[in-house]
Amino acid sequence: MKINIAAPSSGMQKIIEIDDEKRLQNLYEKRVAQEVDGAVLGDEFEGYILRISGGNDKQGFPMRQGVLTNTRVRLLCKKGHKAYRQRRAGERKRKSVRGCIVGHDISVLNLVVTKVGDKPIAGLTDDNVPRRLGPKRANKIRKLFNLTKDDDVRKYVIARTFTNKKGTEVRKAPKIQRLVTPLVLQRKRARKAAKMNSVLRNKEEAAAYKRLVAQRLAEQREARRSLISKRRSTRKSAKLAAEASS
């Protein structure tokens, strides 16, 4: 079984191959996201704590978190599910995925170092690989440089300079996301004002509609009363005329 070990603190990763079944027994029946002691992989990993992040079986099917089995299953996948990309709107399809429990059929197991031991490991924790790209979101830049809300994030964005094909020096930096600027606050106030104006307008229109309905009902009642009084007067006059003729 191949073990792919990644160290986020150094930005490096290392692949080792273990054929000893006795050492692999310590990994069997473990689930994705569980932590294991590094000493099970060898003496050089003593003191390290590793987290299982995934893996593939011998046919290349990926392990899926939440599928509590050590075999392969066929799941009905839809948009948003892992290991599936829909081709048409609303499409669903059955896909084969491997359960999240480590077994004999796993060919590659991915581990992540969560705690570094005392001794550095060659090719894993003995060096640092600098990140080529820095964070893009404003709060993540603040977290990286330990900034406060008053500091200007735009001064701390990680940029790189390079020479393009024309031979000119170009500086490239990411566009900062979720950056609160006066223009953003102005648009926020405009949205809030538009919403409040809409609420007030709806209230005024509802009150005007109620007044109109009340007016129409009053007109209908008045027309009904005048019709009834007209009928009564007609009957009365007809009665008086009948009495006079008799």
C-alpha positions as CSV (number, residue, x, y, z in Angstrom):
1,M,0.0,0.0,0.0
2,K,1.2,3.5,-0.9
3,I,1.0,6.1,1.8
4,N,0.8,9.7,0.7
5,I,1.8,12.0,3.6
6,A,1.3,15.7,3.4
7,A,2.6,18.3,5.9
8,P,0.6,21.6,5.6
9,S,3.1,23.4,7.9
10,S,6.0,22.9,5.5
11,G,4.0,22.6,2.2
12,M,5.7,19.3,1.4
13,Q,4.5,15.8,0.8
14,K,6.1,12.4,0.7
15,I,5.0,9.0,-0.6
16,I,6.2,5.8,1.1
17,E,5.3,2.2,0.3
18,I,4.5,-0.3,3.0
19,D,4.3,-4.0,2.2
20,D,4.5,-5.3,5.7
21,E,1.0,-6.6,6.6
22,K,1.7,-6.4,10.3
23,R,2.2,-2.6,10.1
24,L,-0.8,-2.2,7.8
25,Q,-3.0,-4.0,10.4
26,N,-2.9,-0.8,12.5
27,L,-4.5,1.1,9.7
28,Y,-7.3,-1.3,8.8
29,E,-10.8,-0.6,10.1
30,K,-9.9,3.1,10.6
31,R,-12.2,5.7,9.1
32,V,-11.6,8.9,7.1
33,A,-10.9,11.9,9.5
34,Q,-9.6,9.6,12.3
35,E,-6.1,10.2,13.7
36,V,-3.5,7.5,14.0
37,D,-0.1,7.4,15.7
38,G,2.8,7.9,13.3
39,A,4.8,5.2,15.0
40,V,2.7,2.5,13.2
41,L,4.4,3.6,9.9
42,G,7.9,3.3,11.2
43,D,10.3,4.6,13.9
44,E,11.1,7.8,11.9
45,F,7.4,8.9,12.4
46,E,7.5,8.5,16.2
47,G,5.8,11.4,17.9
48,Y,3.9,12.4,14.8
49,I,0.1,12.3,14.7
50,L,-1.5,11.7,11.3
51,R,-5.1,12.2,10.1
52,I,-6.6,10.0,7.4
53,S,-7.9,12.3,4.7
54,G,-8.9,9.8,2.0
55,G,-7.6,7.3,-0.5
56,N,-8.2,5.2,-3.6
57,D,-8.8,1.5,-4.0
58,K,-7.0,-0.6,-6.5
59,Q,-9.4,0.3,-9.3
60,G,-9.1,4.0,-8.6
61,F,-12.4,4.7,-7.0
62,P,-12.1,7.4,-4.2
63,M,-13.1,6.9,-0.6
64,R,-16.2,8.9,0.3
65,Q,-16.7,10.3,3.8
66,G,-20.0,9.1,5.4
67,V,-20.3,5.8,3.5
68,L,-19.7,3.5,6.5
69,T,-18.4,0.4,4.8
70,N,-15.1,-1.0,3.6
71,T,-16.4,-2.0,0.2
72,R,-17.5,-0.3,-3.0
73,V,-21.1,0.9,-3.3
74,R,-23.1,2.6,-6.1
75,L,-24.7,5.9,-4.9
76,L,-27.3,8.0,-6.7
77,C,-25.5,11.3,-7.1
78,K,-26.8,14.7,-7.9
79,K,-25.4,18.2,-8.2
80,G,-23.2,19.1,-5.3
81,H,-22.1,15.6,-4.5
82,K,-18.4,14.7,-4.6
83,A,-16.9,12.6,-7.4
84,Y,-19.8,13.7,-9.7
85,R,-20.3,16.5,-12.2
86,Q,-23.8,16.9,-13.7
87,R,-24.0,17.3,-17.4
88,R,-27.6,18.5,-17.6
89,A,-29.8,20.5,-15.2
90,G,-31.5,18.2,-12.7
91,E,-29.6,15.1,-13.8
92,R,-28.9,12.3,-11.3
93,K,-26.7,9.3,-11.9
94,R,-25.4,6.3,-10.1
95,K,-21.6,6.4,-9.4
96,S,-19.4,3.8,-7.8
97,V,-17.5,5.1,-4.7
98,R,-15.4,3.4,-2.0
99,G,-16.5,3.4,1.6
100,C,-14.7,5.5,4.2
101,I,-13.3,2.5,6.2
102,V,-9.7,1.4,5.3
103,G,-9.4,-2.1,4.1
104,H,-7.2,-4.5,2.2
105,D,-8.2,-3.2,-1.2
106,I,-6.9,0.3,-0.7
107,S,-3.9,1.0,-2.9
108,V,-3.2,4.7,-1.9
109,L,-4.0,6.2,1.5
110,N,-3.7,9.9,2.0
111,L,-2.5,11.1,5.5
112,V,-2.1,14.7,6.8
113,V,0.3,15.6,9.6
114,T,-1.6,17.2,12.4
115,K,1.2,17.1,15.0
116,V,4.9,17.2,14.2
117,G,7.3,15.0,16.2
118,D,10.7,15.8,17.7
119,K,12.7,14.5,14.7
120,P,12.4,16.1,11.3
121,I,11.7,13.7,8.4
122,A,13.7,14.1,5.2
123,G,11.5,15.4,2.3
124,L,8.5,16.2,4.6
125,T,9.3,18.4,7.6
126,D,13.0,19.3,7.1
127,D,12.4,22.1,4.7
128,N,9.8,24.7,3.8
129,V,8.2,25.3,0.4
130,P,6.9,28.8,0.1
131,R,3.4,29.3,-1.1
132,R,3.3,30.6,-4.6
133,L,-0.1,32.2,-4.1
134,G,-1.2,34.2,-1.0
135,P,-4.7,34.4,0.5
136,K,-7.3,36.4,-1.5
137,R,-10.0,37.0,1.1
138,A,-9.6,40.1,3.3
139,N,-10.1,38.3,6.6
140,K,-7.6,35.6,5.7
141,I,-5.0,38.2,4.8
142,R,-5.6,39.8,8.2
143,K,-5.2,36.4,9.9
144,L,-2.0,35.7,8.1
145,F,-0.3,39.0,9.0
146,N,-2.1,39.3,12.4
147,L,-3.7,42.6,11.4
148,T,-6.4,44.7,13.1
149,K,-9.5,46.2,11.5
150,D,-7.8,49.6,11.3
151,D,-4.9,48.3,9.1
152,D,-5.1,48.6,5.4
153,V,-5.3,45.1,3.9
154,R,-4.3,46.3,0.4
155,K,-0.8,47.0,1.6
156,Y,-0.3,43.4,2.7
157,V,-1.6,41.5,-0.3
158,I,1.0,39.0,-1.7
159,A,2.0,40.0,-5.2
160,R,4.6,38.6,-7.7
161,T,6.6,40.3,-10.4
162,F,7.6,38.7,-13.6
163,T,8.7,39.6,-17.1
164,N,6.2,39.0,-19.8
165,K,6.8,38.1,-23.5
166,K,7.2,41.7,-24.4
167,G,10.1,42.1,-21.9
168,T,8.3,44.4,-19.6
169,E,8.1,44.0,-15.8
170,V,4.6,43.1,-14.7
171,R,3.3,43.0,-11.1
172,K,0.4,40.6,-10.5
173,A,-1.7,40.6,-7.4
174,P,-5.1,39.0,-6.6
175,K,-8.2,41.0,-6.3
176,I,-9.1,41.2,-2.6
177,Q,-12.5,39.7,-1.9
178,R,-14.9,40.9,0.8
179,L,-13.0,44.1,1.2
180,V,-15.1,46.7,3.0
181,T,-14.6,50.1,1.3
182,P,-16.6,53.4,1.4
183,L,-18.2,52.4,-1.9
184,V,-19.4,49.0,-0.5
185,L,-20.9,50.8,2.5
186,Q,-22.6,53.3,0.2
187,R,-24.1,50.5,-1.8
188,K,-25.2,48.7,1.4
189,R,-26.9,51.9,2.6
190,A,-28.6,52.3,-0.9
191,R,-29.9,48.7,-0.7
192,K,-31.2,49.3,2.8
193,A,-32.9,52.6,1.8
194,A,-34.4,51.0,-1.3
195,K,-35.8,48.1,0.9
196,M,-37.2,50.6,3.4
197,N,-38.8,52.7,0.6
198,S,-40.3,49.6,-0.8
199,V,-41.8,48.6,2.5
200,L,-43.2,52.1,3.1
201,R,-44.6,52.3,-0.5
202,N,-46.3,48.9,0.0
203,K,-47.9,50.1,3.2
204,E,-49.1,53.3,1.5
205,E,-50.5,51.3,-1.4
206,A,-52.2,48.8,0.9
207,A,-53.8,51.7,2.9
208,A,-54.9,53.4,-0.4
209,Y,-56.4,50.0,-1.6
210,K,-58.3,49.6,1.7
211,R,-59.7,53.1,1.5
212,L,-60.8,52.5,-2.1
213,V,-62.4,49.2,-1.1
214,A,-64.2,50.9,1.8
215,Q,-65.4,53.7,-0.6
216,R,-66.7,51.2,-3.2
217,L,-68.5,49.2,-0.5
218,A,-70.1,52.4,0.9
219,E,-71.2,53.4,-2.7
220,Q,-72.7,49.9,-3.2
221,R,-74.6,50.2,0.1
222,E,-75.8,53.7,-0.8
223,A,-76.9,52.5,-4.2
224,R,-78.7,49.5,-2.6
225,R,-80.5,51.8,-0.1
226,S,-81.6,54.2,-2.8
227,L,-82.9,51.3,-4.9
228,I,-84.8,49.8,-2.0
229,S,-86.3,53.3,-1.1
230,K,-87.3,53.8,-4.8
231,R,-89.1,50.4,-4.9
232,R,-90.9,51.2,-1.6
233,S,-92.0,54.6,-3.0
234,T,-93.2,53.0,-6.2
235,R,-95.2,50.3,-4.3
236,K,-96.7,53.0,-2.1
237,S,-97.7,55.2,-5.0
238,A,-99.2,52.1,-6.8
239,K,-101.1,51.2,-3.6
240,L,-102.5,54.8,-3.2
241,A,-103.5,54.8,-6.9
242,A,-105.3,51.5,-6.5
243,E,-107.2,52.7,-3.4
244,A,-108.2,55.9,-5.2
245,S,-109.6,54.1,-8.2
246,S,-111.6,51.7,-6.0
